[in-house]
Amino acid sequence: MGRDINLTVKLGGLELKNPVMVASGTFGYGEEYSWLVDLNQLGAVVVKGLSLKPKLGNLPPRLVETPCGLINAIGLENIGVKRFVEEKLPFLKQFDTKVIVNIFGYSVGEYAQLAEFLSSASIDALEINISCPNIKESGRLFGTDPKMAQEVTKAVCQHTHLPVFVKLTPMVTDITGIVEAVMEAGADGVSLINTIPAMAVNIYTRRPRLGNVTGGMSGPCLKPIALKLIWDIVQKMRVPIIGIGGITNYEDALEFLIVGARAVQIGTANFVNPKTSIEIIEGIQQYLKKQGLKDINEVIGTLRI
Ligand SMILES: Cc1cc2nc3c(=O)[nH]c(=O)nc-3n(C[C@H](O)[C@H](O)[C@H](O)COP(=O)(O)O)c2cc1C
């Protein structure tokens, strides 16, 4: 990596050696990709969403390709936070990259317990997935209601010293209200976007293409939507933003950074080319060199209107 170029970015209490991470649910627990990708080069690895107890996923089929992306209905299958710390984290810790743990629960109390448990683990930050229904109280998604988003973020922040990033769903009418609420609750920043609800049908069997009937859309079709939501936030406030959605190459990543994201996550593209994130880091460096710039921070939030 060229020493003359600074790629370090700061997001609240978290510093990354470069702004490129791999997104939750698309990179397993890191180990699965480690023979294909040099994890030492990544800004961070965000691991598959973890719950208090291990969770089985949905019935297959769980993935459908569309012309512009992927619909998944994995169902948040995971080994549970305890097994992650015992069996997966020691492997990840061998690498010179930050480890961000994505968590989800079905009540405020579950999120708090997850935060507390992970605070004694050797990890670098929490990413809280609030695209889950609050089964205990309302069944509504935590992420679509500013009050609930605030409550869950506050509970997590009160139970951890780790930097906290709140992962947002795009399924809201006003993203800035949610961002304000979670930042007020103590979050270090926000990551967006998560998938968009979607479905597909087999016309010959007249059956849904997913075992779960519906799933979450990811991939290139998300990019313009994610960029616009980030732009909505940037115009209103200054907060650390991690941009996610359909990034497949360094140009895509730079669009997010120019609009105002301080870092990016690569998701579905890992399934097409596992080395995408490494190529993006190299591409960003080349771009900076060609532009005569020495620091990625000279690009972040520089959209000319
Ligand atoms: C197969 C799959 C599994 C995912 N699992 C999770 C998860 O466990 N937790 C989470 O917060 N996001 C999860 N996501 C969402 C991604 O992290 C990301 O927000 C989304 O896919 C958009 O980025 P992309 O277009 O680059 O894939 C998953 C996405 C896919 C495709």
The ligand as a Tripos MOL2 file, in Angstrom:
@<TRIPOS>MOLECULE
LIG
   31    33     1     0     0
SMALL
NO_CHARGES

@<TRIPOS>ATOM
      1 C1        -27.0930  -13.0500    2.1110 C.3       1 LIG1
      2 C2        -27.1470  -11.7740    2.9230 C.ar      1 LIG1
      3 C3        -27.1660  -11.8450    4.3120 C.ar      1 LIG1
      4 C4        -27.2230  -10.6770    5.0820 C.ar      1 LIG1
      5 N1        -27.2120  -10.7520    6.4470 N.ar      1 LIG1
      6 C5        -27.2190   -9.6150    7.1970 C.ar      1 LIG1
      7 C6        -27.1530   -9.6730    8.6220 C.ar      1 LIG1
      8 O1        -27.0530  -10.7480    9.2250 O.2       1 LIG1
      9 N2        -27.2000   -8.4910    9.3190 N.ar      1 LIG1
     10 C7        -27.2860   -7.2790    8.6930 C.ar      1 LIG1
     11 O2        -27.3260   -6.2480    9.3740 O.2       1 LIG1
     12 N3        -27.3060   -7.1940    7.3400 N.ar      1 LIG1
     13 C8        -27.2810   -8.3330    6.5900 C.ar      1 LIG1
     14 N4        -27.3080   -8.2420    5.2190 N.ar      1 LIG1
     15 C9        -27.3740   -6.9080    4.5670 C.3       1 LIG1
     16 C10       -25.9930   -6.4510    4.0760 C.3       1 LIG1
     17 O3        -25.0870   -6.3340    5.1380 O.3       1 LIG1
     18 C11       -26.1160   -5.1090    3.3290 C.3       1 LIG1
     19 O4        -26.6260   -4.1240    4.1890 O.3       1 LIG1
     20 C12       -27.0020   -5.2080    2.0970 C.3       1 LIG1
     21 O5        -26.8250   -6.4340    1.4340 O.3       1 LIG1
     22 C13       -26.7720   -4.0600    1.1040 C.3       1 LIG1
     23 O6        -25.4520   -4.0510    0.6410 O.3       1 LIG1
     24 P1        -25.0010   -4.7360   -0.7760 P.3       1 LIG1
     25 O7        -25.9320   -4.2110   -1.8200 O.co2     1 LIG1
     26 O8        -23.5790   -4.3380   -0.9760 O.co2     1 LIG1
     27 O9        -25.1640   -6.2250   -0.5890 O.co2     1 LIG1
     28 C14       -27.2590   -9.4090    4.4280 C.ar      1 LIG1
     29 C15       -27.2320   -9.3470    3.0320 C.ar      1 LIG1
     30 C16       -27.1790  -10.5020    2.2670 C.ar      1 LIG1
     31 C17       -27.1210  -10.3980    0.7650 C.3       1 LIG1
@<TRIPOS>BOND
     1     1     2 1
     2     2     3 ar
     3     2    30 ar
     4     3     4 ar
     5     4     5 ar
     6     4    28 ar
     7     5     6 ar
     8     6     7 ar
     9     6    13 1
    10     7     8 2
    11     7     9 ar
    12     9    10 ar
    13    10    11 2
    14    10    12 ar
    15    12    13 ar
    16    13    14 ar
    17    14    15 1
    18    14    28 ar
    19    15    16 1
    20    16    17 1
    21    16    18 1
    22    18    19 1
    23    18    20 1
    24    20    21 1
    25    20    22 1
    26    22    23 1
    27    23    24 1
    28    24    25 2
    29    24    26 1
    30    24    27 1
    31    28    29 ar
    32    29    30 ar
    33    30    31 1
@<TRIPOS>SUBSTRUCTURE
     1 LIG1         1 GROUP 0 **** ****
